[in-house]
C-alpha cells in the first residue's frame, strides 16, 4: 500500500490532508488518464446565472453521519437498530437509527466528540471512543445499558482504539500504548466483565487486524515511505514471533485489507506488479498467494461480509470511489436501486446478511445513510443531511480537469466553477491544496468548498505530484522535494485558472490545511508575487521542529517519515530552506491563519511565530485561534466560524468588498 504520514484526514468534511525525483521520461501509468481526459477542459459558462447565497451556518448545519466500525456489530442483536455517529447536536455523539430513520441518542456530550464503534453481540451495550478537546488521546468506553460510560483504557496519556471482535462474541480486542507511548500492544477484553489480558506485546509494528477466530494477528511495518511489509502471528503456535510473509527486494509496499470470514485467508494490498495497489490473497496455512482484484487504479479497500457470502471492494478511480458488492454464491454484483448517482461507502451488514446499511455522498449533497434489502437491492434513505433551506440546484458539481505543470507533467484536479460566473461576470478563484503529505482531493460534498463557491469563488483542488491515487511513480515525485517541485505544481494551478473563461485572472488566491497550509505559507514566502492572498489552516511552518516533535504514538512511522521528509539531525539545512517561518519577511500579500490550540500534529507555536514574524515585517495577517480544537474541527460552531472567516477575509482582500461578519458565525475563538 502507498503509505504516507497523514497530518490531517478530514477537516470540514473534506480530505485535506508530507518519491523519487522525476526523470526525463515519466511512465504513462504515473498519470494513468485516458487521452480524452487529459485534453478535457472546463465547460465554459455561457451566461451569468443567479443563485441564492447562503451563510456558512446553513452549509455546516448539514448533519454529518457515520456508521459504526466495520470490525464491530453495527446492527443491534434484537430489533436491528443501526449504530451511528452524528453531529446533529453540533458535536459528534453516538446514536441509533431504526428502519424508519428515527434517531435515539446514546451519548449527549457537549464538549468532546464521541464516536460509535460497535454493539455488544448479545445485548444493547455499545463501545465508543472519545478524546479530549481534539488532542487525539482517544480512550475506549463502554456505554452501559443504563447510559453510563465505563472507561476501559484510563490514563492521562493512554491512547487506545477498538480493533474488533472474536467471532464467538465472547471477547473484543483493544490496542493501547500504555506500556510504551511509541507502540501499541494488543489486549483481549472479556465481554462479560471487561477483564483483560495482553495477548501481544508489540515491538513497534502496526496492528492491522485479527482473524475472526482469534488465531491470527496481522501486523504491518514501514521500512521507508516506499517500502513496507506484512507480518503474521499465529497465537496457536509455540513460537509467536511475528513471521514476515512479504519478503522481497527493492521498494514494494504491502498493506492489510482484511481476513476472510473463515479465517483461512488474508487479503492484502501490494504495488509489486505495477503502478497501483492490487488486492491479493495469502493462504494462512500453505502460504500460497494469488491475485484477487486488479484495476487501472488503486484498490482502496476489500473486506468480507461476516459470513463470507459477500465481498465488498472499491477502487479510487480518478478521485471518485467506485464500490462493488459481489455475491460470492452467484458471482454477480449486487445492484442497489433508489439511490442518487454518487459514491457509496461504509457498507455494514446486519446479523443474518439480509440487509445492509451504507452511505451515499455526492458533490451537492452530504453523506446520507441508507438501508437496503439484499434480495432486491432496493434502498431506503434514513437521513436528510442537507438543510431544507438550501436549494441543491444552487450548489455546484465538480469536474475532473488536468493541467500542465512547469515540466509538462499533467496535474489532476477537482474543479468547482460558481454558477454565477461568466465571461461578463468573471469571479475570483482559489487553488486548494490538500493535506498529507500524500493526500488527495476527491469529489464529494464539502461544506467549506460549497460555501466558498456559493459566494462566488472558483476552487481548483489540485492534486500535485506526491498525491495518492495516481500511481506510485507520481506518488513519490515529491520525496525530499517538498515545497519545491510540488509547490510549482500549485503555482501552475494559477496559470491554469488564468486561462479559464469566467475567472478574473487578477484575483487568484491559495488555501489549504495541514500540509496544504504549509504550501500556502511556502507560496507566500518563496513565490511571494504569485498569489494575491493566502489562507493557511494549521499549516506546518518549521519542519525542523515539527519533525522533532512527532507525537510518541507515531513512533512506528518516524523512520518512513524521515525517509520522505528528511532527518532533522542531518537535513536541517534543507528543512530550514523550505520552512516558511525562516522566510516570513518575504510575505507581502494578505494572509489568514487558522489554528487549534490543542493541535498535537502542528503545534500552535508554529502559527504563532509565523504570524508574529510576518506582522513584524509589515504584512497584513489575520489570526483565528480555536481554544477547544486540535488538528481539524470537531465542533460545528467552530466550522461555521472558520468558514465565515475565510469568506470575510477573501471578500475584503481578494474581491475588495467590505468585511461583513455573519451574525450566525459565533464561536469562542480568539481573533487577533
PEMO-V260773 format. One record per pair of residues at least 4 apart in sequence whose ideal C-beta (glycine too) atoms are under 7 Angstrom apart, sorted by the first residue. I is the first residue (numbers start at 1). J is the second residue. D is the distance in whole Angstrom. If there is no record, write none. Layout:
((I/J/D) (I/J/D))
This chain:
((1/228/7) (1/253/5) (1/254/7) (1/255/3) (1/269/4) (1/277/6) (2/253/6) (2/271/7) (2/277/7) (2/468/5) (2/472/6) (2/475/5) (3/222/6) (3/225/7) (3/228/6) (3/253/6) (3/255/7) (4/225/6) (4/436/6) (4/437/6) (4/438/3) (4/564/7) (5/18/6) (5/437/6) (5/557/6) (5/561/5) (6/17/6) (6/436/6) (6/439/7) (7/17/7) (7/435/5) (7/436/7) (7/514/4) (7/515/5) (7/601/5) (7/602/7) (8/16/5) (8/17/5) (8/435/4) (8/513/6) (8/514/4) (8/631/6) (8/632/6) (9/15/6) (9/17/6) (10/15/6) (10/632/7) (11/16/5) (11/513/5) (11/632/4) (11/633/6) (12/446/7) (12/447/6) (12/448/4) (12/633/6) (12/639/5) (13/64/7) (13/366/7) (13/445/6) (13/446/5) (13/447/5) (14/446/4) (14/448/6) (14/449/6) (15/434/6) (15/439/6) (15/440/7) (15/441/7) (15/442/6) (16/434/5) (16/435/4) (16/439/7) (16/512/7) (16/513/4) (16/514/6) (16/516/6) (17/434/5) (17/435/3) (17/436/4) (17/438/7) (17/439/2) (17/514/6) (17/515/6) (18/436/6) (18/437/3) (18/482/5) (18/515/5) (18/564/7) (18/565/5) (19/466/6) (19/475/6) (19/476/2) (19/477/5) (19/478/5) (19/479/4) (20/476/5) (20/477/7) (20/479/6) (21/481/6) (22/26/6) (22/409/7) (22/477/5) (26/30/5) (26/409/6) (26/473/7) (27/473/6) (29/274/7) (29/275/4) (29/471/5) (30/275/7) (30/470/7) (30/471/5) (30/473/4) (30/474/4) (31/410/5) (31/470/6) (31/474/6) (32/275/7) (32/296/6) (32/470/6) (32/471/6) (33/37/4) (33/38/5) (33/318/7) (33/402/7) (33/410/7) (35/39/6) (36/40/7) (37/400/7) (37/402/7) (38/402/5) (38/410/6) (40/401/6) (40/402/7) (42/399/6) (42/401/6) (42/415/6) (42/417/6) (42/500/6) (44/501/5) (44/502/7) (45/417/7) (45/421/5) (45/422/4) (45/502/5) (47/422/6) (48/420/6) (48/422/4) (48/424/6) (48/425/5) (49/419/4) (49/420/6) (50/420/7) (51/394/4) (51/419/5) (51/420/6) (51/454/7) (52/391/7) (52/394/6) (53/454/6) (53/455/6) (54/58/4) (54/59/6) (54/390/6) (54/454/6) (55/662/5) (55/664/6) (56/60/6) (56/451/5) (56/640/5) (56/643/4) (56/644/5) (56/647/7) (56/662/6) (56/665/7) (57/61/6) (57/640/5) (57/662/7) (57/664/4) (58/387/6) (58/389/6) (58/390/6) (59/447/4) (59/450/6) (59/451/4) (59/643/7) (60/447/5) (60/636/5) (60/639/5) (60/640/5) (60/643/6) (61/387/5) (62/366/4) (62/385/5) (62/386/6) (62/387/6) (62/447/6) (63/86/6) (63/87/7) (63/88/5) (63/383/7) (63/385/5) (64/86/6) (64/87/5) (64/366/7) (64/367/7) (65/84/6) (65/86/5) (65/359/7) (65/367/6) (65/368/7) (65/369/5) (65/383/5) (65/385/6) (66/84/6) (66/85/5) (66/346/7) (67/74/6) (67/84/5) (67/346/5) (67/348/5) (67/357/6) (67/359/7) (67/369/7) (68/72/5) (68/74/4) (68/83/4) (68/84/7) (68/116/5) (68/117/6) (68/118/6) (69/117/5) (69/118/6) (69/162/6) (70/303/6) (70/348/6) (71/163/7) (71/164/3) (72/117/5) (72/118/2) (72/119/7) (72/127/7) (72/162/7) (72/164/7) (72/165/6) (73/118/5) (73/119/4) (73/121/6) (74/82/6) (74/83/5) (74/348/4) (74/357/6) (75/80/5) (75/82/6) (75/350/4) (75/351/6) (76/80/6) (76/81/4) (76/119/5) (76/124/6) (77/119/7) (77/121/6) (77/122/6) (77/123/7) (77/351/7) (80/99/7) (80/350/6) (81/96/4) (81/97/7) (81/98/6) (82/96/6) (82/97/5) (82/357/5) (83/96/6) (83/116/5) (83/119/6) (83/126/6) (84/95/6) (84/97/6) (84/116/6) (84/369/7) (85/92/5) (85/93/7) (85/94/6) (85/115/5) (85/116/5) (86/92/7) (86/93/7) (86/95/6) (87/91/6) (87/92/5) (87/636/6) (89/93/6) (90/635/6) (90/636/4) (90/637/6) (91/109/6) (91/110/6) (91/113/5) (91/634/6) (91/635/5) (91/636/7) (92/113/4) (92/114/6) (92/115/6) (92/634/7) (93/105/6) (93/107/5) (93/108/6) (93/109/6) (93/114/5) (94/106/4) (94/107/5) (94/114/5) (94/116/4) (94/126/6) (94/128/5) (94/143/7) (95/103/5) (95/104/6) (95/105/5) (95/106/6) (96/104/5) (96/106/6) (97/101/6) (97/102/7) (97/103/6) (97/369/7) (97/382/5) (98/102/5) (99/371/6) (101/382/4) (101/383/6) (106/126/6) (106/143/6) (107/114/4) (107/128/6) (107/143/6) (109/114/5) (112/130/5) (112/131/6) (112/132/6) (112/133/7) (113/130/6) (113/634/4) (114/128/5) (114/130/5) (115/128/6) (115/129/5) (115/130/7) (116/126/7) (116/128/6) (117/127/4) (117/128/6) (117/129/6) (117/162/4) (118/127/5) (118/162/7) (118/165/7) (119/124/7) (119/126/6) (120/125/4) (120/191/6) (121/165/7) (121/169/3) (122/169/6) (123/145/7) (124/145/5) (125/142/6) (125/143/7) (125/144/6) (125/145/6) (126/143/4) (127/140/6) (127/142/6) (127/162/6) (128/141/5) (128/143/6) (129/138/5) (129/139/7) (129/140/6) (129/161/7) (129/162/6) (130/138/7) (130/139/6) (130/141/7) (131/135/6) (131/136/6) (131/137/5) (131/138/5) (132/137/6) (133/598/5) (133/628/5) (133/630/7) (134/596/6) (134/598/5) (134/629/5) (134/630/3) (134/631/7) (134/634/6) (135/598/5) (135/600/6) (135/630/6) (136/600/5) (136/630/6) (137/157/7) (137/159/5) (138/159/6) (138/160/6) (138/161/6) (139/151/5) (139/153/5) (139/158/7) (139/160/6) (140/152/5) (140/153/5) (140/160/5) (140/161/7) (140/162/6) (140/174/5) (141/149/5) (141/150/6) (141/151/5) (141/152/6) (142/150/4) (142/152/6) (142/194/7) (143/149/6) (144/148/5) (144/150/6) (152/174/7) (152/189/7) (152/194/6) (153/158/5) (153/160/4) (153/174/7) (153/176/5) (154/158/7) (155/178/6) (157/181/7) (158/176/6) (158/177/7) (158/178/5) (159/176/7) (159/177/5) (159/553/5) (160/174/6) (160/175/7) (160/176/4) (161/175/6) (162/174/6) (163/173/4) (163/174/6) (163/175/6) (163/186/7) (163/207/7) (163/210/6) (164/172/7) (164/173/6) (164/210/6) (165/169/6) (165/172/5) (166/170/6) (166/171/5) (166/214/4) (167/212/4) (167/213/6) (169/191/6) (170/191/6) (171/188/5) (171/189/6) (171/190/6) (171/191/6) (172/189/5) (172/191/6) (173/186/6) (173/187/7) (173/188/6) (173/210/5) (174/187/5) (174/189/6) (175/184/4) (175/185/7) (175/186/5) (175/207/5) (176/184/6) (176/185/6) (176/187/7) (177/181/5) (177/183/6) (177/184/5) (177/553/5) (179/185/5) (181/552/4) (181/553/6) (182/204/7) (182/552/5) (182/553/7) (182/555/3) (183/202/5) (183/204/5) (183/555/6) (183/556/6) (184/202/6) (184/207/6) (185/198/5) (185/200/6) (185/201/5) (185/202/5) (186/199/6) (186/200/4) (186/207/6) (186/217/7) (187/196/5) (187/197/7) (187/198/5) (187/199/7) (188/196/6) (188/197/6) (188/199/5) (189/194/6) (189/196/5) (190/194/6) (190/195/5) (190/196/7) (199/235/7) (200/217/6) (200/233/6) (202/207/7) (204/555/7) (204/556/5) (205/219/4) (205/220/7) (205/221/5) (205/231/6) (205/242/7) (205/556/7) (206/219/6) (206/220/5) (206/221/7) (206/556/6) (207/219/6) (208/218/4) (208/219/6) (208/220/5) (208/256/4) (209/218/5) (209/256/5) (209/258/6) (209/259/6) (210/214/6) (210/217/6) (211/215/6) (211/216/4) (211/259/4) (211/263/4) (212/259/6) (212/261/6) (212/263/5) (213/263/4) (214/235/7) (215/234/6) (215/235/6) (215/236/6) (215/263/6) (216/232/6) (216/233/7) (216/234/6) (216/259/7) (216/263/7) (216/284/6) (217/233/4) (217/235/7) (218/230/6) (218/232/6) (218/256/5) (218/266/6) (219/231/4) (219/233/7) (219/242/6) (220/228/6) (220/229/7) (220/230/6) (220/255/6) (220/256/6) (221/228/6) (221/229/5) (221/231/7) (222/228/5) (222/557/6) (222/559/7) (222/560/4) (223/227/5) (223/228/6) (223/229/7) (224/251/7) (224/560/6) (224/563/4) (225/479/7) (225/560/5) (225/563/5) (225/564/4) (226/251/4) (226/253/6) (226/476/6) (227/251/4) (227/252/6) (227/253/7) (228/253/5) (228/254/5) (228/255/7) (229/244/6) (229/246/5) (229/254/6) (230/245/6) (230/246/5) (230/254/5) (230/256/6) (230/268/6) (231/242/4) (231/243/6) (231/244/6) (231/245/7) (232/242/7) (232/243/5) (232/245/6) (233/240/5) (233/242/5) (234/240/7) (235/240/6) (245/282/6) (246/254/5) (248/252/5) (252/270/6) (252/271/7) (252/272/5) (253/271/5) (254/268/6) (254/269/7) (254/270/5) (255/268/7) (255/269/4) (256/266/7) (256/268/6) (257/267/4) (257/268/6) (257/269/6) (257/279/6) (257/301/6) (257/302/4) (257/303/7) (258/267/5) (258/302/6) (258/303/4) (258/304/6) (259/263/6) (259/266/6) (260/264/6) (260/265/4) (260/267/7) (260/304/5) (260/308/6) (261/304/5) (261/305/7) (261/306/6) (261/307/6) (261/308/3) (262/308/6) (264/283/7) (264/284/6) (265/281/5) (265/282/7) (265/283/6) (265/284/6) (266/282/4) (266/284/6) (267/279/6) (267/281/6) (267/292/6) (267/302/5) (268/280/6) (268/282/6) (269/277/5) (269/279/6) (269/299/6) (270/277/7) (270/278/6) (270/280/6) (271/276/6) (271/277/5) (271/472/5) (273/278/6) (275/471/3) (275/472/6) (275/473/6) (276/295/7) (276/297/6) (276/298/5) (276/471/6) (277/298/4) (277/299/5) (278/291/6) (278/293/6) (278/294/5) (278/299/6) (279/292/4) (279/293/4) (279/299/5) (279/302/5) (279/313/7) (280/289/6) (280/290/7) (280/291/6) (280/292/6) (281/289/7) (281/290/5) (281/292/5) (282/287/7) (282/289/5) (283/287/6) (283/288/4) (292/302/7) (293/299/5) (293/302/6) (293/313/6) (295/299/6) (295/315/5) (297/315/5) (297/316/5) (297/317/5) (297/318/7) (298/315/7) (298/316/5) (298/469/6) (299/313/7) (299/315/6) (300/314/4) (300/315/6) (300/316/5) (300/321/6) (301/313/7) (301/314/5) (302/311/7) (302/313/4) (303/312/5) (304/308/5) (304/311/6) (305/309/6) (305/310/4) (305/349/5) (305/353/6) (306/349/6) (306/353/7) (307/353/6) (308/328/7) (309/327/7) (309/328/6) (309/329/6) (309/353/6) (310/325/6) (310/326/7) (310/327/6) (310/328/7) (310/353/7) (311/326/5) (311/328/6) (312/325/5) (312/347/5) (313/324/5) (314/321/5) (314/322/6) (314/323/4) (315/322/5) (316/321/6) (316/469/5) (317/322/5) (318/400/6) (318/412/7) (319/400/6) (319/412/7) (319/414/6) (319/440/7) (319/441/7) (319/442/4) (319/443/6) (319/469/6) (320/343/6) (320/442/7) (320/443/5) (321/343/5) (321/345/6) (323/344/5) (323/345/7) (324/333/5) (325/333/6) (325/334/4) (325/347/6) (326/333/6) (327/332/5) (327/334/6) (334/374/6) (334/377/6) (335/377/5) (336/344/7) (336/372/6) (336/377/5) (336/379/5) (337/377/5) (337/378/5) (337/379/6) (338/378/6) (338/379/5) (339/360/5) (339/370/6) (339/379/5) (340/360/6) (340/362/6) (340/365/7) (342/360/5) (342/361/5) (342/362/4) (343/360/7) (343/361/5) (343/444/6) (344/358/6) (344/360/6) (345/358/7) (345/359/5) (345/361/7) (346/358/6) (346/359/5) (347/356/5) (347/358/5) (348/356/6) (348/357/5) (348/358/7) (349/353/5) (349/356/6) (350/354/6) (350/355/5) (353/374/7) (354/373/7) (354/374/6) (355/371/6) (355/372/7) (355/373/6) (355/374/6) (356/372/5) (356/374/6) (357/369/6) (357/371/5) (358/370/6) (359/367/5) (359/368/6) (359/369/5) (359/370/7) (360/368/6) (360/370/6) (361/366/7) (361/367/4) (361/444/5) (361/445/6) (362/445/6) (363/396/7) (363/397/5) (363/398/5) (363/443/6) (363/444/6) (363/445/6) (364/392/5) (364/395/4) (364/397/6) (364/445/7) (365/385/7) (365/386/5) (365/392/6) (365/445/6) (366/385/4) (366/386/6) (366/445/5) (367/385/6) (367/445/7) (368/381/6) (368/383/5) (368/384/7) (368/385/5) (369/382/5) (369/383/5) (370/379/4) (370/380/6) (370/381/5) (370/382/6) (371/379/7) (371/380/5) (371/382/6) (372/377/6) (372/378/6) (372/379/4) (373/378/6) (386/390/6) (386/392/6) (390/394/7) (394/454/7) (395/450/5) (396/416/5) (396/417/7) (396/418/7) (396/419/6) (396/450/7) (396/453/5) (398/414/5) (398/415/6) (398/416/5) (398/443/5) (399/415/5) (400/412/7) (400/414/6) (401/413/5) (401/415/5) (402/410/5) (402/411/6) (402/412/5) (402/413/7) (403/411/6) (403/413/7) (403/492/7) (403/493/7) (403/496/4) (404/408/6) (404/410/6) (404/492/7) (405/409/5) (405/411/5) (405/488/6) (405/489/5) (405/492/5) (406/488/5) (406/492/6) (409/465/6) (411/462/6) (411/463/7) (411/464/6) (411/489/5) (412/463/5) (412/470/6) (413/460/5) (413/461/6) (413/462/5) (413/463/6) (413/493/7) (414/441/5) (414/442/7) (414/443/6) (414/461/4) (415/460/5) (416/449/6) (416/453/5) (416/458/6) (416/459/4) (417/421/6) (417/458/5) (417/502/6) (418/427/5) (418/453/5) (418/456/5) (418/457/7) (418/458/6) (420/425/6) (420/427/7) (420/456/6) (421/425/6) (421/426/7) (421/427/4) (421/458/6) (421/502/4) (421/503/7) (422/502/5) (423/501/5) (423/502/6) (426/502/6) (426/503/6) (426/504/4) (427/456/5) (427/457/7) (427/458/6) (427/502/7) (427/503/6) (427/504/6) (428/457/6) (428/504/5) (428/507/4) (428/508/7) (428/654/5) (428/655/6) (429/457/7) (429/458/4) (429/460/7) (429/497/5) (429/503/5) (429/508/5) (430/452/7) (430/457/6) (430/459/5) (430/509/5) (430/510/7) (430/511/5) (431/460/5) (431/462/6) (431/490/6) (431/493/4) (431/494/6) (431/510/5) (432/441/6) (432/459/5) (432/460/6) (432/461/4) (432/462/7) (432/511/6) (432/512/6) (433/462/6) (433/490/6) (433/510/7) (433/512/3) (433/516/4) (433/519/4) (433/520/7) (434/439/4) (434/440/6) (434/441/5) (434/461/7) (434/467/7) (434/512/7) (434/516/5) (435/439/5) (435/513/5) (435/514/3) (435/515/5) (435/516/5) (436/515/5) (437/466/6) (437/478/7) (437/482/6) (437/515/5) (438/466/6) (438/467/7) (438/468/5) (438/475/7) (439/467/7) (439/468/7) (440/463/6) (440/467/5) (440/468/5) (440/469/5) (441/461/3) (441/463/6) (446/450/6) (447/451/6) (448/452/7) (448/643/5) (449/453/6) (449/459/5) (450/454/6) (451/455/7) (451/643/5) (451/647/7) (452/457/4) (452/459/6) (452/646/7) (452/647/7) (453/457/6) (453/459/6) (455/647/5) (457/650/6) (458/497/7) (458/503/5) (460/493/5) (460/497/6) (462/489/6) (462/490/6) (462/493/5) (463/467/4) (463/470/7) (464/486/4) (464/489/4) (464/490/6) (465/474/6) (465/477/4) (465/478/5) (465/485/6) (465/486/5) (465/489/6) (466/475/7) (466/477/6) (466/478/3) (466/486/5) (468/475/6) (470/474/4) (470/475/7) (471/475/7) (472/476/6) (473/477/7) (478/482/6) (478/485/7) (478/486/4) (479/564/5) (480/564/7) (480/566/6) (481/485/5) (481/486/7) (482/486/6) (482/565/6) (482/578/6) (483/487/5) (483/518/7) (483/522/4) (483/578/4) (484/578/7) (487/491/6) (487/519/6) (487/522/6) (487/523/6) (487/526/7) (488/492/6) (489/493/7) (490/510/7) (490/519/6) (490/523/6) (491/523/7) (491/527/6) (491/530/5) (492/496/6) (493/497/6) (494/498/6) (494/508/5) (494/530/6) (494/531/7) (497/503/5) (497/508/6) (498/505/4) (507/532/6) (507/654/5) (507/655/7) (508/531/6) (508/532/6) (509/531/5) (509/532/5) (509/533/4) (509/534/6) (509/535/7) (509/650/7) (509/654/5) (510/520/5) (510/523/5) (510/531/4) (510/534/5) (511/520/7) (511/535/4) (512/516/2) (512/517/5) (512/519/5) (512/520/5) (512/537/7) (512/539/7) (513/517/5) (513/537/4) (513/538/6) (514/538/6) (514/539/6) (514/602/7) (514/631/7) (515/519/7) (515/540/7) (516/520/7) (516/539/7) (517/521/7) (517/536/4) (517/537/5) (517/538/6) (517/539/2) (518/522/6) (518/539/4) (518/540/4) (519/523/6) (520/524/7) (520/534/5) (520/535/6) (520/536/4) (520/539/6) (521/525/6) (521/536/5) (521/539/5) (521/541/6) (521/580/4) (521/610/6) (522/526/6) (522/578/7) (522/580/5) (523/527/5) (523/530/6) (523/531/6) (523/534/7) (524/528/6) (524/531/7) (524/534/5) (524/587/5) (524/589/6) (524/591/6) (525/580/5) (525/583/4) (525/584/6) (525/586/5) (525/587/6) (526/583/7) (528/586/5) (528/587/7) (528/588/5) (528/589/7) (531/589/6) (532/589/6) (532/654/6) (533/589/6) (533/590/5) (533/650/7) (533/653/5) (533/654/5) (534/589/6) (534/591/5) (535/592/5) (535/646/6) (535/649/7) (536/591/6) (536/593/5) (537/594/5) (538/594/6) (538/595/5) (538/596/6) (538/599/6) (538/602/5) (538/607/7) (538/631/6) (539/602/7) (540/546/5) (540/602/5) (540/606/6) (541/579/6) (541/580/5) (541/581/4) (541/606/5) (541/607/7) (541/609/7) (541/610/4) (542/546/6) (542/579/5) (542/581/5) (542/606/6) (543/547/6) (543/565/7) (543/575/4) (543/578/6) (543/579/5) (544/548/6) (544/568/5) (544/572/6) (544/575/5) (544/576/6) (544/579/7) (545/549/6) (546/602/7) (546/606/7) (547/565/6) (547/568/5) (548/568/5) (549/603/6) (550/554/5) (550/558/6) (551/600/5) (554/558/7) (557/561/5) (558/562/6) (559/563/6) (560/564/7) (561/565/6) (562/566/7) (562/567/4) (566/571/3) (566/574/6) (566/575/6) (567/571/5) (568/572/6) (568/575/6) (571/575/5) (572/576/6) (573/577/6) (574/578/7) (575/579/6) (576/582/5) (580/584/6) (580/610/6) (581/609/6) (581/610/5) (581/613/7) (584/610/6) (584/613/4) (584/614/5) (584/617/7) (585/617/5) (587/591/6) (587/614/5) (587/617/7) (587/619/4) (588/619/6) (590/620/4) (590/653/4) (591/614/6) (591/619/6) (591/621/5) (592/622/5) (592/645/7) (592/646/7) (592/649/4) (593/607/5) (593/610/7) (593/611/5) (593/621/7) (593/623/5) (594/624/5) (594/642/6) (594/645/7) (595/599/7) (595/604/5) (595/607/4) (595/625/5) (596/626/5) (596/629/4) (596/630/5) (596/631/6) (597/604/5) (597/625/6) (597/626/7) (597/627/5) (598/629/6) (598/630/4) (599/603/6) (599/604/6) (599/630/5) (599/631/5) (600/630/6) (600/631/7) (601/631/5) (602/606/5) (602/631/6) (604/608/6) (605/609/6) (606/610/7) (607/611/6) (608/612/6) (609/613/6) (610/614/6) (611/615/6) (611/621/5) (611/623/5) (612/616/6) (613/617/7) (614/619/4) (614/621/5) (615/619/6) (615/621/5) (622/649/6) (623/672/4) (624/642/7) (624/645/5) (624/669/5) (624/671/5) (625/669/6) (625/670/4) (626/638/5) (626/669/5) (627/668/7) (627/670/7) (628/635/7) (629/633/6) (629/634/7) (629/635/7) (629/638/6) (633/638/5) (633/639/5) (633/642/6) (636/640/6) (637/641/6) (637/666/5) (637/667/5) (638/642/6) (638/667/5) (638/669/7) (639/643/6) (640/644/6) (640/664/7) (640/665/6) (640/666/7) (640/667/7) (641/645/6) (641/665/5) (641/666/6) (641/667/3) (641/669/5) (642/646/7) (643/647/7) (644/648/6) (644/661/7) (644/662/5) (644/665/4) (645/649/6) (646/650/6) (647/651/6) (648/652/6) (648/659/5) (648/660/7) (648/661/6) (649/653/6) (650/654/5) (650/655/6) (651/655/5) (651/657/4) (651/659/6) (652/657/7) (652/659/4) (661/665/6))
